[in-house]
């Protein structure tokens, strides 16, 4: 039987397989996050009629004589190139610009996807259209009042509690980024009202009690000596004698004043509770002034003023030759509120917007990358699963370690190039036709052999 028949049959079968892949690409031209497939061919074992011979003194060398036995599929690749980004305006739609996959869970099964058409279920879970839960990390509040998301922790379900209640919280810490002008004049012992107005500076911020009541707190700074300033605390609605400040150990005075000393390079040196023979001085590390006052219900509210770190500039009160800017930039208290909206930034950080004016980090959405993303196996429904050749998932924050960034309110579309696909279809069709001609031609040759008997 002629070898050409079997070679042509392999060509027909494999060109038909390539057309199947191309047809699937065209059918998914508008599928969110779809990655196009590509088929490559290779020849198969050739029959050697004569082997190669090396040259001798009498004659030259001879090349091998081989007859090919057809072709086979070398690979069916998933091309992971970036798809175009389409703006949707829906804040739960997320596109990945760059490398990486969203991580979704269904029970104990983990899948990966580029399709970011998510939604929020009634329990606040961020889910894909099949109900699989998007994975990430929840935010936690640190002791200093700052919110932090640990992306090194195990992943968990991403929850956005729309209309969730944020309980009232009393202020426990106030942070400063103030500068006190080193060229400011020293305030005299008996200043006039105009001098008090012109030569003192106020740092103002709202603080909250345990019920969520807001009160304006003011710290009045005045220069008392070279590199020395005095601060006094006042709170709206609270009598001055009911406010006490304390530094370090047991309180040694009954007033609401404290003193701070600066180094000659403008950084803060120490904080002292009171002038006198034995002032309580905090001179190392973080300089903290504890404020205590009596609330109208008879209970006490205590919070800390963090003036900064001794010898440091960042997040500290300083004394440079610049205009005084008495800025208290953060406090961790709030009134009660409800989550009314949220935002997702390019790092995948979810920030909740509450109707009491608080913006609070809720968590982060994870992105997973693979050493060989083309080694992932398609599982249907725009999902991939890990395989032996994809490598392990390396999940982390978007925008780090070659991971792409997230674009909220947009979707990544299919990366199928129709013009390229149609050209491949034409070439595939011609290849199929050519192989079919080999079959008919070989059949005619066999027919002629049969006719020799006549």
N, C-alpha and C positions, 0 to 999 in steps of 0.2 A: 504494500500500500504506500502511496506517495507521502513523504514527510510533509510536503507543503500543505496537505489537507489539515493535518493536526496543528501546524504552525498557524494557519489561517484561522482555525477554530479558536485557538488561544487568543488571537487578536480580536476576534468577534466578541468573545466573552469578556475580555478585559476592557475593551472600548465601551461595551454596554455598561460595565461597572462604573467606568468614569462618567458616562452620561447620567447614571443614577446619582452620583455625587453632585454633578452640575445641576441636575434637576432639583435636588434638595437645597442647593445654594439659592437658586432662583426662587423657590417657594418661601424661603426665609429672608427675602430681601428687605422686608419691613419688620423682622423680628427683633425686639429690643435686645441688645447685647450679643446677638448671634455672631459666631466666628465662622468664616467661610472654610470649606474643605478643599483640598487639592490632592489629585491622584498623580503619582509618578510611576513610570514603567521601567522594567529592566528585562534584558534577555535572559533566557534560561539555558540550561545545559546544551552545549553544542556537541554533535557527534564528530569525533576526530577520525578522518579517513586515513591520513598519514601524519606522523608527527614531524616536528622540526628536526633538521639535520645540520650539524655544524660543518663549516668549510673544511676541506682537506687539501692536500697538495695537488690532487688531480682535478678537483671540481669545487665549485662554490657551495655555500650553505643553502638549505632549502627551508622555506617557511611551512608551518603546519597547514594541512588542508582540513577544514572543519565545515560542517553543515549545521546551521542553527536549527533548533527544534521549537522555536516560537518565543513568546514573551509572557511575562507575568507582572503582577502589581508589586512594585517596590515598596510603596508606602501610600497611606491615605492620611495626609497631614491636616491638622487643624491650624489655620493661620491666625495667629493672635495679634495681628496688627490692630492699631487703634481705629475704632469706628468714629464716625462724625458725631458731634455733640449737638443735640436738639433741645432748645429751651422749652420747658413746659409750664413753668410758673407754679407747679405743685411742690410744696416744700418737703414732701416725703419722697419725691423723685430725686435720685442721686446718681450722678455719672462719675466714673473714674477716669481721670485724665492721666494716662501713664500705666505703669505695671500694677498688677494686683487683682484680687477677687474679693467680693463680699463673702462673708462666712455665714451660712444659715444652718439651722439645726431642725431636725424632725425626730423627736424622741432621742435615741442614742446615735442616730446617723448624722453625719456632718457632710454638707455639700458646699460647693463654691460656685459663684456666679458673677457675671459681669452685668446682669440685668438689675438695675436699681429701681424698678417700678414697685416701690414699697407702699405700705399703708399701715394704719394704726388700728388694732382691734379694740374691742370694748374694754379689755383689761390694760390697755396702754402699750401692748407689745408691738414693736415694729416688725412687720411680717411681709413676706413676698406674696404674690397672688395665689400661691398654693398653701398659704398658712404657715410656712416655715419661718421660724423666728430668727431674726437678724442678731448676730452675735457682736459683742463689744465688752465694755467695762463700765460699771457704775462709778460715779464720783463719790468721794468721801470728804468730810470736813476735818481738817487738821486742828490741832490744839490751838494754833495761833489764829484760827478763824478763817484761814484761806481754804479754798476747795481744790482738791487734787484728785486726778484720776490715775491710778496705777495700771499702766498698760503692760506691766510684767506679770500681773496676776492672771489666774485662769479666766478665760472668757465666760461671759454669762449673757442672758437675754437682755437686749436693749429695750428699756421701758421708758416711754414718754407719757407721764401721767397727766394728760390733758384734763383740766378742771380739778386736778389734785390740789389738796390744801397744803399750804406752807404755814406751819404753826408759828405763832408769835415767839420771838426769841429775844432775850435781853442781851444788851451789848456787854461783851466780855473783854473786848480789846479795841483799842484805837491806835492807828498807825499814822506816822507823820513823815512828810517830806519837806520840812520847813527850812528856810534860811533866815537867819537874823543878821542884819547888816552890821558888820564889825565896826563901821565908821559912825554908827549911831551914837549920839551923845549920852553920857551917863545921866540918869534922872536924879535930881537932887532929893534931899531929905523931905522937903516940904514943897512938892511941886504944885503949881497952879493948875486950875482946871484946863487951861489951854495947853500947858505942857503935858498933862496927862493924855490929852487928845492927840497931840502931835508926836509924842515920844514913846507911845506904847503901841503894840501890835496884837491883834486878836486872831486866834485860830478857832474857827467855828465848825461844828458838825452836829448833826442830829444823832442822839443816842436813844435807845429804847429800853423800857423796863420789861419785866417778865410778862406783862399783859399786852405788850405791843404799843404802849403809849410812847409817843415821840416827844423828846424834850431837846431844846437847843443847848448844847454845852459850849462854853467859851473858855479858852485859856488865854489870859492876858499876859503878854511878855513885856518886861521892861528891863533895860540895862542898868545894872547896879555897880559895876566896876569893870576894869579891863578884863575881857574874856569871861565875864560873869553876868548871868541874867537870872531874873526871878520870874516864875510863872505862878499865876493864881487861877484857880478853877471856879467857875460859876455855872449854875444850871438853872434854866428858867423854871420858876415855880418852887425852887428850893431855897430856903434861907441860907445865907453864907455860913452861919454857925453850924448848920447841919451837914456841911460838906467837909470831909477830912481827907487828907492825902498822907500816904505812908510809903516809906522807902526802906527796904531791907527788913530789919527785925521789928521789935515792938515800937509802937508809935511813941514819940517823945514830945510832941506838941499837940495843940488843939486847933491849929489853923488849917486853911486850905491852900497853903503856899508851898512851893518847892524851889530849889535853886539848881542851876546847871552851870557847869564850868566847861570851857572849851580849850582845846590845845592851841598852840601857836600856829598850827597849820590849818585851823578852821574846823577840824573835826571835834565832835563832842568828847569830853574827857570823863566827866562823872556827873552824877545827880545827887543832891543832898536834900534831906528832908527839912532841915531848918538851920538858921544861923545859930551860933551859940558854941558852948564849950565842947559839947559832944554830939555833933550832928550825925545822923545816920547817912552814910555815903555809899552809893552804889557806883563802883569805879571800874568794874571788869565785865566784859561781855555785854549782854543786852541790858540797857538801862530802863528800868520799869518803875513807874509811879503808880501806886494803887490808890484809886479814888473810892471812897465809901460815902453814901448819903442815905438819909432816912426818907423812905417814900411815904405818901399820905396814909397808906394802910398800916403803917407802923413797921413794915419789914425794911430790910436794908438791901440796897443794890451796890454791888462792888464790881468794879471793872479796872482794867489796866491801861495806862497810857504808855505805849512803847515809844520812848524817845529816840531809839536807835541803838546801834552797837558802838561801844567805845572805840574810837580811832577809825571808824568807817564813815564813808560818805553816803553810800547807797541806802535808801530808806531810813535816813537819820536826819535829825536836826543838825544843821551846820551853821557856821559863822564865817561867811566870806564877805568880801567887799562888793556886795551886790544888794539891790533893794530887798528889804525884808518881804518874804513871801511865806506867811504862816499858814501852811497848807496841812490840814488833817485829811488824808485821802481815803481812809478806809476804816469802817467799823463793822462788826459782824452781827449786829442786831437787826431786827426787822419787825414790822407789824404783821398780822395775819394776812394771807393773800391766797389767790387761786391762780393756777397756771393757765394763762389765757393764750399763749403762743409760744413758739420755739424757733430757734435758728440752728442751722448746721453749717459750720465753716469748712474751709478746705482741708483741715486736719481731721475732720470727722467729729469734732467736738459739738455736742448738743447743748445749747444754752437755753434754759427755760426763762420765759418772760412772764412775770407775775403781775397781777393787777394792782399790787401795792408798790410797784416801781422797782422791785428787786429783779435783777438778772442773775441767775444762778446756773453754774455748770451742772448738768445732769449726768453726763458720761461721754463716752467716745464710741464710735463705730469702728470695728476692726477691719483691716485689709490684710489679706494673706498673699504672700508671693511664693513662687516655687522655682527651684533651680531649672527645671525643664517644664514649663507650662504646657508645651505641646504634648507632653506625656500624660496629661489628664485625660480621663475617659468621660465622654458625654453620657449623661444619665437621663436625658430628656428634661423637658420643662425648663430649658435654659440653664441647667445645672451640670456641674462637673464633679467627679469624685477623684480622690487621690489614687494613684497606682504605684507599682513598684518602680516605675521609671520616671515619675514626675518629681520625686523627692518629697520631703516632708513639708507641710505648710509652715511658713514662717509668718505668724500673725503679729501685727503691731500697728502703730499709729500711722495714718496717712502722711505722706510727705517725708518719711524717714526711711533710710536704708533702701534707696531706689524704689520705694513704693510710690505709687501715683498719688495725686491729690483728689479730693472729692469736690464735685460741683453740685450744690443743691439746687433744686428747681430745674433740673435738666436730666436727660437720658442719653446714654450711648446707643446709637443706632447700629444696625447690622453693618458689618464691614465688607459685605458682598459688593464687588465692582461689576455692575451689569455689563458694561462694554467688554471688559476682560472675559467675563463668563460666556457671553455670546460668541466671542472669537474662539474660545475653547470648545464651545459646542460645535462650531463649524468644523474645526480641525478634527474633533472627535468623530463627527459624522463622516467626514471624508476618510478617516482611518478605518471606520467600520465598513464603509462602502468598498474601500480598496481590498480589505480582507475578504469580503464576500466575493469579489471578483477572482481572488486567488482560488477560492473554493470552486466556483463555476469553471474556471480555466482548468484546474486540476481534474475536475470531473470530466471535462471534454477530452482531456488527454487520456484518461482511463477508458473512456468510451472508444477512442481510436484504437487503443490496445485491444479491446474486446472485438472491434471490427476486423482485426487482422485474421481472425478465425474464418471469416466468411470467404 
